[in-house]
Amino acid sequence: MLELGVKTLLAYLLGSVIGSLVMGRFRGVDIRELGSGNAGGTNALRTQGWQFALGVVAIDVGKALLAVGLLPGLVLPLVGIDPAVDREWLAVACAAAVVVGHVYPVWHEFRGGKGAATLLGAVAVLAPGALLPVVLAWLACVMLTGYVGLGTMVGAATLPVYFGLTGDRPAALVAFGLAMTAFVVYTHRSNLARMLAGSENRARRLWLLRPR
């Protein structure tokens, strides 16, 4: 169990490295003080432009690739590999921890992003086949409603559905999909409130049903 605890903690600490705040240090800005106040890729794009946002996404996805693709199999000094720890559950624990670290980063006063890009990176390692339905669900929702946040929640909700329908996915991935869906909905609760109030921004370039 030592391996599970140590690697989950390391994944959380890795997740606490926030792309927008790292990039912002070089530019002298804190995007949590700009736009929507969120430290994620969408606010980075709106306030700093596509090049800045691309760097943000690269960091936020990359740390998930490391946390889920490399960390579970790494032989750590004084920890080693515990044969009693199920490898699938270890990978899922690291995936969940890196996403939580992104949202509540210890290095940045526990004020991070909403976890979408980091979750995509984790899914790319855990179940690459799930990426296409997630992206298609996100795109369809944004094109129909114009709401990026709603699209993100719908995309996350496709994970447990995908794992359930494929039939051969282990319980660890189903549990991960359900937990991440609930977590993403929670991190987007402010978006939901603005949608209900009619004040949420829409991605007008992708919104096919926008008023003409």
Sequence and secondary structure as in RCSB ss.txt:
>XXXX:A:sequence
MLELGVKTLLAYLLGSVIGSLVMGRFRGVDIRELGSGNAGGTNALRTQGWQFALGVVAIDVGKALLAVGLLPGLV
LPLVGIDPAVDREWLAVACAAAVVVGHVYPVWHEFRGGKGAATLLGAVAVLAPGALLPVVLAWLACVMLTGYVGL
GTMVGAATLPVYFGLTGDRPAALVAFGLAMTAFVVYTHRSNLARMLAGSENRARRLWLLRPR
>XXXX:A:secstr
 HHHHHHHHHHHHHHTS HHHHHHHHHT  GGGSTTS  SHHHHHHHH HHHHHHHHHHHHHHHHHHHHTGGG  
 TTT   TTS HHHHHHHHHHHHHHHHHS GGGTT    SHHHHHHHHHHH GGGHHHHHHHHHHHHHHH  HHH
HHHHHHHHHHHHHHHHS   HHHHHHHHHHHHHHHHHTHHHHHHHHHT     TTT TT   
